[in-house]
Amino acid sequence: MMKKKILIISLIILIMISLGSLFFFFSNKNKEENKSINEILKEDGYSQSEVSLILNKVSKDNYDDVLKLGYDKSLIDIISSSDYKENKFNDYIKYYLKNKDANIKNIIVIVNSGYDLSNYPASSLLASLVLEKYYINDNVARYLDYGNSHNVDSKKIISLVNSKADLGFYNESLDSNLNDNNLVLVNKFYHLKEDYTPTDLVTLGGQYNRGVNNKMRKEAAEALMKMVDAAKLDNIILYNASAFRSYDYQVNLYNRYIKRDGKEAADKYSARPGYSEHQTGLCSDLNNISDSFDGTDEAIWLKNNAYKYGFILRFPKGKEDITGYKYEPWHYRYVGLDAAKIIHDDDITLEEYYAYYIEKL
């Protein structure tokens, strides 16, 4: 009986000791937890002004992430940036931890872009690229590759890569998507089949034509006639000199140019068979197919007004490295009113428009 009492007393004492230990542990823990964030940050080395900034700029839900950093001046640089967004705090910190030597401004810009770029090093090049209007995230690796090996600005990088010019003309051959209708792209990467002929070709006649190749797709032809009529009211005389050309026609034309000037020279101004936009029935060489057309009243009128009728100058000056062709002031392509306005207003090519508004969707 005595032994039983001793055992019970021993168990009670053991339980009391255990409870006391637990009470001591949790009371200390609570004291630590009850220590204010203000005090902890100061102990980490932040000044009172820095502590105030943290408490003002960082959500309470992110205090643990702040404490894990210890004292870090870059944290202050991030949250004091004029472009800092509180809801992106975790993204800034995660990206910063991968790029501790990077410029904080670049980190802010790249994270704020909203693109998934966490696996790419923060750099001034990447920061400048994401700010460009026609940036496409799927092309970022090619943007960086091209930008790091060529001394050109970010806008040019995006233009060249989006248009596939960085791959080298004719190095990639893709079928043109006929479902794109008026926006079908035919260039040195996209081609039409040998037997392709539009089913809605109509004939341009009278004042609207002075050429042998006088057919266009119906919608394009109607738009061209409206444009010619409008130009006439401004005492500008326009007419088609060459519109639809078949694959076989282009074979003979291209081979003639090769015979005359050589293949390298011919490729700068003439399309290979299947790669000619004329086969779409959506373009027209207007008036004088000559460099002398540049600067004429007719050429100036077209540059200023063609987009109002759905046409664009297809091979502009200064865009040769994007289109792959020399400047042709006479070559106009029908794309429809909406696309023509964007291309005109933003001073881009059909290649750039297609990559951003059609291909990436």
Steps between C-alpha positions, in 0.01 A plus 500: 500500500784733592675423170183587312475838676863574425443415130197728482685786670793452261269517199334815634839662554612399149184644348544825693861528384391439141225756522739750653747443217230548240381816672855636509552414130179657377530805721846572354373429151210738551734767627708463180190504282363798684815694430396766249609484136636847560742368765606198294578710194705739709692208646569385141663836433231707334477867596174642631429668166563170317275315747226755440537455125473120530192521721340744257591322174487130587185302582489329840465170316854551367674590827644148534667539158650828614637344818654210307709749304660650808637845433508559123536847351361370169168440671484871577596582140217278373222637718611860462488481119232719344393198293468265799170310523413349838311207348816393316723499809555123501587505129756777552667310784508165316648661188742710704631192683588351158656828383667656803758686292245643257381858482188529718329720242532220242355250746201728564437555127526132411273384783248777431477387137293204614685260271641173632870585492616355832752272328663781302775714656397856577676729252457843351436334162214286633358798690497709182347220293197445725411869470466479121144496368550203270686280747394132478602289798539181296779673307702615802785252456550607138474868598781455752714292267470757225539800730810360667671445166387811308533866586142609435230647721219297660236618252708378207571169676128437544420602142761268353423202721122530470535509123734195513774699326745382767462148359625604156277548197377180334662290775158399631214416269140504627166470326308826488175477693227570248247520784655836586321635191603864442782462751656192344876535529719421202868590528842336518376258765136438408409366156201403287451172313574487128133446416362775722282756323242713684146403411359854510725685256339786309635708216609860540414704196464852367670775699602250769744299292781542249671165547480146366465342846166663572323267742453532877287333761156660505524683835849630423396611152200692633720669762757590231234660282373706795856615566557592136174698496593684820848583370349642180306754708839621623629517142707184554482238225553141616463171311604139523812398310528141626272309738439122511782286366481122488769263626606419143520866409729558800723211394571668168538847652736388778715294264527795263628719783752235605628478145535876486634586847591174673312317779632706793398828341168365374401387849517857621221621275321195362321217679569137432205310353241424769639775721358789299227708658359563153370142499259593781308739275514755782770737378559742220803670353371848433590739219875491444693190609821694539705666773414829328144464635631587845437863593236559233169655595336163444744316729462764772120484477507123534724509808261741667169351391519137384431364851162674498397251231660194657835510317853511637835580347628145506876550473585829677832681502712409802321167550700299247652282771149407615317448169801365311432729204628834383275802539215492248298823507257361244406169670180516708330212677138475611458388865168661598427824681576397858836339432603774257441770760710324764781428255498861379468665841762281669735504200537122492502240225248228423752251644497677836123538502449136411734372772328699774135513400458172310775247562534527877126457565 
